[in-house]
């Protein structure tokens, strides 16, 4: 297991190189690796507290050839992501992605942040000009339901009274 200093260097180096994240967003984070997973927190829990898992947010997982960021981490750091960002243009395209379909992309191969209307929604994998979402199933369902509700609210000619 890498030392605290080298783990921090490795994680910050990856996030900066791949996603263009830097500055105070990463400076304030502490990183801890357990079982191939890296957790990020802004402070450590008191030593007297017994935790079943590390404090903070599961941020990255070691995969063959490097790191896989979690959707949660990309959401939290969304405003700071300036590279490897897949901006989904339309609702239909986003729905297809959330339903597990691949969509065309010109982003470089590797893990990318899915963005819609400026908000980062999670992680995707881009390969061979195609991208597929890696967002957890429950979160995908929530997003699909929100999009469906938004569509119902925007129906033209809807004269039903608001409740």
C-alpha positions in Angstrom: 0.0 0.0 0.0 1.4 3.4 -0.9 2.3 5.9 1.8 -0.1 8.7 2.5 2.1 11.2 0.6 2.6 9.1 -2.5 -1.1 8.1 -2.6 -2.0 11.8 -2.5 0.5 12.5 -5.2 -0.8 9.7 -7.4 -4.5 10.6 -6.9 -4.1 14.3 -7.4 -1.8 13.7 -10.4 -4.5 11.5 -12.0 -7.4 13.9 -11.3 -5.4 16.8 -12.6 -4.2 15.1 -15.7 -7.4 13.4 -16.7 -10.1 15.8 -15.6 -8.2 19.1 -15.4 -9.1 19.4 -11.7 -6.7 21.4 -9.5 -6.4 24.1 -6.9 -8.3 24.3 -3.7 -10.8 21.5 -4.6 -8.1 18.9 -4.2 -5.9 20.7 -1.6 -8.5 20.3 1.1 -9.1 16.6 0.6 -7.4 13.8 2.5 -7.1 10.4 0.8 -7.0 6.9 2.3 -6.7 3.6 0.4 -8.3 0.4 1.7 -8.6 -2.7 -0.4 -7.9 -1.0 -3.7 -10.4 1.8 -3.1 -9.5 5.3 -2.3 -11.7 7.4 0.1 -11.7 11.2 0.1 -12.6 13.3 3.2 -12.1 16.8 4.4 -11.1 15.6 7.9 -10.4 12.5 9.8 -12.8 10.9 12.3 -11.7 10.9 15.9 -9.6 7.9 16.8 -12.1 7.0 19.5 -14.7 6.5 16.9 -14.9 2.9 15.5 -16.0 3.0 11.8 -17.0 0.1 9.7 -15.6 1.8 6.6 -13.3 4.7 6.0 -14.7 8.2 6.6 -15.7 10.3 3.6 -16.7 9.4 0.1 -15.5 6.5 -2.0 -13.6 8.4 -4.7 -11.6 6.0 -6.9 -11.0 2.3 -7.4 -7.8 0.7 -8.8 -8.5 -0.9 -12.1 -6.2 -2.5 -14.6 -4.0 0.3 -16.0 -4.9 3.0 -13.5 -7.9 4.5 -11.7 -11.7 4.4 -12.1 -13.4 7.5 -10.5 -16.8 7.1 -8.8 -19.8 8.9 -10.1 -20.1 10.5 -6.7 -16.6 12.0 -6.8 -17.2 13.4 -10.3 -20.5 14.9 -9.1 -18.9 16.6 -6.1 -16.0 18.0 -8.2 -18.2 18.7 -11.2 -17.7 22.5 -11.5 -13.9 22.0 -11.5 -13.8 19.4 -14.3 -12.4 21.0 -17.4 -11.2 18.0 -19.3 -12.6 14.5 -20.2 -16.1 16.0 -20.0 -18.8 14.6 -22.2 -21.5 17.2 -22.6 -24.8 15.5 -23.5 -26.8 17.8 -25.6 -30.4 16.5 -25.7 -32.8 14.8 -23.3 -33.3 11.8 -25.6 -29.5 11.3 -25.9 -29.2 11.5 -22.0 -32.1 9.0 -21.6 -30.5 6.6 -24.0 -27.2 6.8 -22.0 -29.1 6.3 -18.7 -30.9 3.2 -20.1 -27.5 1.6 -20.8 -27.2 2.4 -24.5 -24.0 3.7 -26.0 -23.8 7.2 -27.6 -21.3 8.6 -30.0 -18.6 10.8 -28.5 -15.5 12.6 -29.6 -13.9 12.6 -26.1 -10.7 10.7 -25.7 -10.8 7.1 -24.6 -11.0 6.4 -20.9 -13.2 7.5 -18.0 -15.2 10.7 -18.6 -17.6 12.9 -16.7 -21.1 13.0 -18.1 -22.4 16.5 -18.1 -25.9 17.7 -18.9 -26.8 21.4 -18.9 -23.6 22.1 -17.1 -24.1 19.7 -14.3 -21.9 16.6 -13.9 -24.2 13.5 -13.4 -21.5 10.8 -13.1 -19.0 8.6 -14.8 -18.9 7.1 -18.3 -16.4 5.0 -20.2 -15.5 6.3 -23.7 -14.0 3.8 -26.2 -13.8 3.7 -29.9 -15.9 6.9 -30.4 -18.7 5.6 -28.1 -19.5 6.2 -24.5 -21.6 4.2 -22.0 -22.7 5.3 -18.6 -21.2 3.8 -15.4 -23.6 5.5 -13.1 -25.1 3.2 -10.4 -28.5 1.7 -11.4 -30.4 3.4 -8.6 -29.1 6.8 -9.5 -29.8 6.2 -13.2 -33.5 5.4 -12.3 -33.7 8.6 -10.2 -32.4 10.7 -13.1 -34.8 9.0 -15.6 -37.7 9.7 -13.3 -36.7 13.3 -12.9 -36.4 13.7 -16.7 -39.8 12.1 -17.2 -41.4 14.4 -14.6 -39.8 17.4 -16.3 -41.2 16.3 -19.7 -44.7 16.0 -18.2 -44.4 19.5 -16.7 -43.4 20.9 -20.0 -46.1 19.3 -22.1 -47.5 22.0 -24.5 -51.2 22.6 -24.3 -51.5 21.0 -20.9 -54.6 22.6 -19.4 -54.8 20.5 -16.3 -54.8 22.5 -13.1 -51.6 22.4 -11.0 -52.0 20.5 -7.8 
